[in-house]
Each structure stands twice: as C-alpha cells, then as structure tokens.
C-alpha cells in the first residue's frame, strides 16, 4: 500500500478506475504518435495535468504509473515519494476530466479490463475521482516546481525553503525529465491493471516500437 504522511491511498475500485483510464488513454496517445510520426494534437499524456512534467516521454509516463500502481497494490506499506504523489494526482485528474469531456471514451478505456466493472459515468464519478487525491494529506509540491525554473539556483533554493518545499524532494521530478526508456520489469508491474493480452500489446509497442492497440 502507498502511504502519504499517515494516510494510505485506498485500495479501491475507484483507484483502479483512475489508474487504468490514465494508463490506457496515455497509451493510445503514444500509439497515435507512433503511427503518424507527429506531435500534432494533444499528446501530453496524463502527466500533462502537472505543467512541469508535461514533456515527460509518454512511455516513461506509463512506466512511472506502473511503478506507482505496483506499490499501491502491494501488501507491504510503501511511503509515497513525490513522484508517487504526482502520478496519483495526475491519474485522478486526467480520468475525471475524461469523464467530463468524453464519457464514451471513458467507458471504452474501462472495457475488457481485469475487473468487470460498470459505473455510472457522470459528474458524481468525476467528483469522487478528484476527492481520491484531495482527501490525501499531500502538499501538492509537484504543482509548484514550474515557479522556480526562471530563478537562479541560489534564489530558487531560498524561495523553496520560504515556501516550505524541501528542495531534495524535487530532485526526483527533475530526474524523470531525462529518462527515455522503460524499466526492465515494466510488464510485471501491470498485474491487476491490464489483462495479460493488454500487457503483451503494450510491451510490444514500448520495446519494438511497433504501433499497436489494446
């Protein structure tokens, strides 16, 4: 389980919905990008909900989500780092936005998953998805990072301290901007989020760079 301060992220059907929809929508954007060899259209992935992480490569976004998912469904307790908090926020927010923007697309992302689940796709669901992260005791430091980019290093550190942001916690966010490849154990972390067939299709795309779909 993931623990933020003294609170565990609930291992619930709602968290499954948020992670699955965020993963599949981002994967579909990656497939479209590979097929068209173009950056046109919305290709920011679920981490586009966090301005600083918007440019993280789509395959890395999927890798980060799989890592946080695995820690979330683990029987052991794992203290959440700032990347975990970022993934949780962005997954919930992007899923909620899809509910509001395109209910049919949301239903398609949920279909044929490892959990046979039918939920009313309405404003109440969008609200519940957002409450999933809003009720956690995180400070949202990941949303503040962009404010420090135009400052010189010394001034940036000072302002972070004044705002109560631990500069060392932010290092993880800077590190992922330089990543391109997924982790070797990526596929094994998808258990419970995707079916075996879906996980195989995703792995083909990420490792063979062969456009496919799930």
N, C-alpha and C positions, 0 to 999 in steps of 0.2 A: 504494500500500500504506500501511497505517497502522502507524506506528512508535511504540511505547511504550518510553521510555528507549532501549535499544539492541536491542529485540526487535520484529520485525514480527508482527502478527496474521496467522497462516497463512491464505492464500487457498485454503481447502479446502472440500470438500463439507460438512464439519461446520459451518463458519462460515456457509455458505449456509443450512443447516438452521436454525440458531439465528435468523438474521435473518428468514428467510421465515416461520417459525412465529410469531415475536414480532409481525411486521407483520400477518399475516392474523388472528391472534387478537384483536389490538387493533382492527383494522378492523371485525371482526364485532361487537365490543362497541360501537363507535361507531354502527354500523347499528342495532343493537337499541335503543340510547339514543335515536336519532332517531325510530325507529318508535313507541316507547312514550312519548316525551317525558317520561321518568322517569329518576331517578338511582338507582332501586332495583337491588339486585343488585350483583355485582362489576363495576364499570365503571372500574377504575383503570388498565387497560392495562398493558403490560409494564413501564413505569417505576414501577409500584406496588411493584416489588421494592426501590426506594430511597425510604424514607419521605419525604424532603424533596421529592421530585419526583412524589409520588403524585397531586397535584392538577393537574399539567400537563394542559391540554386534550388529548383523545385525538388530534385532528387535528394538534396540534403534536408529540405523541409520534411520530406517523407521519412527520412532516416531519423531525424530528431523526434518526430511524432511516434515512430515505432519504439524508440528508446523510452520515452515518457510513458507510453502505453504499457510496456512490459513492466516498468517499475510500479505503475498504478495497479496492475492486476496481480502483482506478486503477493505471496502470503507474508513475506517479510516487510517490515516498515523501512521505507527509504526517505530520508529528509529531502525535500524538494529543493533543487538549486534554482537559480534564476532562469535557466533555460526551460526547466520543467514548468515553472510558473508562466513563462512566455507561451509555451505550447498550449497549456490548459486554457489560458485567456483567449488566444487566437483561435483555437479549435471551437470553443464555445461561441465566440462572437461570430466567426465565419458561418457556423452552422445556423445560428439564429438569423443572420442576415439572409441566408438562402431560404429559410422558411418564409421570411417576409417578401423576398424578391421573386422566388420561383418555387412554389410549393410542389409542382410536378417534378422538377429536377431533384428536390429534396427526397421525395418518395423513391425516385429511381436510384438514388445513392444508397438508400436503406435496403432496397430489394435484394433478395437472394443472398443475404449475409449468413454468418454462422448462428445468428439469433433470429428466429422467426418473430418479427415484431411489427405490429401495426399500431401507429399512434396518430391521434388527430393532429394534423398539420395546420396550426392556427397561431394566433398571437399569444395564446397561453403557452404553447410549446416554446416559442421564441423567448418569452419571459423566463420560463423555467431554465432554459439553456444558459441564459445570462446570469441568472441567480446562482447557478452552479459554481461560477468563479467569484461572483460578487460577494457571496457569503463566506469566502475563504479569507483568512487574515493576511493577505499579501499587500504590499505597499505599492505595487504597480511600478516599481523602479524601471522596468523594461520600457515603459512608455516615456520615460524622461531622458533616455540616452541621447536622442537627437538634439536636445537642447545644448549639449556640451560639445558638439562637433566643431563649431566655429571658434571655440576658445583655445588659447594656447594651453599646453599641458599643465603648467603650474596653476593657471587660473581655473582650469577645468576641475582639477583635484580639489581646490579650495571651495568651488561652488558646490561640488558634490557633497563635501563634508557639511557645508552650511545647510544643504537641503536634506541632510540625514541619509544620504546614499553612500553605501560602502563601495569605494572605487574598485576593490578587489572582486566584488560580486559581479561587476560588469564585464570583467575580462572574458568570461565565457561567451558573452554576446559578440564581442569583437572577434573571438577566435572562429566562430562559425562562418563569418563573412569570407574567410579564406579557404573554406572547405569546398570540395567539389565531388568527392566520391562518397558512396555509402559504406557503412561498416560491414565487415565480413559476415557478421551474424545477423544482418538485417532481416532476412526472411524468417528466421526462427523467432523473432520478436513480434511477429504479426499474428500469432496464435490467439484466437478468440476475437480478433478484429476483422480478419478476412477469412474466407474459406480457403482450403488448400489450393483449389483451382485459381482463385483470385491471386493468392500469394505467388503462385508459379508464373502467372501472366505478368505481374508487377516485376518480379525478378528478371524475367526475360528482357523487359524494356530497360531496366536500370543497368543490367550487366552487358547485354548485347546491343543496346541502343537500337532495338528493333521495334518500331511502332506497333502497338497492340492495344487492346482494350479489355476491360473486365466488366 
